[in-house]
Amino acid sequence: MKEGPAYKVTARNAAQLEEWIDHWTSLSPKIERFILPGGSEASANLHVCRTETRRAEREVAALAEIETIHMPVLAYMNRLSDYFFTVARFVNHSLDVADIPYERSAIVFKD
């Protein structure tokens, strides 16, 4: 029986990112409103990583519509962009730099 290719990205990779997201979220202030990228320089750079990962995720999703892809890659990219967002918030918090709330945002995230 012929086995398929050995993929480097697996569902476990996305699950690991989810664990890390939960960890850094637990160490950050609760989020109630949409926030804008920025704050500290380090956080701003992490937000750039997040937006570039989202762009790449859209490209992979578009490719998946016309080609067969290894679907854990798409899940991983989705979790990776959320990871960058979470770490960006934690970095601001650890540097005592407030997140920048979107001024016209109502409270949208509740416990």
N, C-alpha and C positions, 0 to 999 in steps of 0.2 A: 504494500500500500504506500503510495507516494504522499508525503506530508507537504503541507503548504509552506510558504516561506516563514522563517523565524523573524517575527517583527520585534523591533526594539521598543516600540510604544505599546503598552498593554493596558487593559482596564485597571490593573493594579496601580499604574502610574497616575491615572486620574483620581483614583481613590486616595492615594497618598497626598496629592495636592489638596483634596477635600479635607483631609485631617489637618494639614498645615493651615488651611484657611480657617477652620474652626479654632485652632490654637491662637492664631494672631487676632482673630475677631474677639476672642474672649479677653484679650489684653488691651483692647481698644475701646474707646467710648461708644456707647450705643449710637446708632445712626437713626435719625428720624426723618431727615429731609434729603433730597438729592444734593450731592455736593459736586463742586467744580474741581477739575484737576488743579493741583498746585499746592501751595503752602511752602514747604521747604524745597530746596533744590533737589535733594534726594528723592523726595516724594514726587516732585514734578517729573523727574526722570523715570520713575517707576510708572507713572501715568502714561508716559510716552510708550514704554514697553507694553502696557496694557492696550493702548489703542492700536499699536502695530500688530499685536497678537490677534486682536479682534478683526483687523483687516485681513490678516492671513487666514483666520478662521472662515471668513466669508468666501475667500478664494477656494479653500478646501471644500466648503459646502457646495459651491458652484461646480467644482470638479466632480463631486459625488453625484451630481445630477446627470452627468454624461459618462462617467467611468466608475468602475467598481473600486472602492477604496477600503482601506482597513479602518473601520468605523471608530475604534478606540482613539485614533488620532484626532478625530473631530471632538470627541468628549474631552480629551486631554487639552486641546487648545482652548476650549471653553473654560475649563477649570483653571488653566494657566493665566488667562486674562483676569479672572476673578481673584486669583492669588496675588497678582501684581496690584490690583486695587486694594486688597486687604492689607498687604504689606505697606503700601503707600500711606494708608491711614494710620497704621501702627507707627511708622517712622515719624509722621507729623506729631502724633501723640507723645512719642518718646522724646521728641525735641521741644515739647511744649509749644507747638505750632498748631493753631486751630485749623480744622478743615474749613474750606470756603463753601458755605452753603449757597445753593442757588436761591437768590432772593425771592423769587416768586413761587417757590416750592412750598406747598402745604406739607403738613406732617403726613408722610406716606408710608413710613415703616413703623409699625407698632408691634409690641410684644404679643 
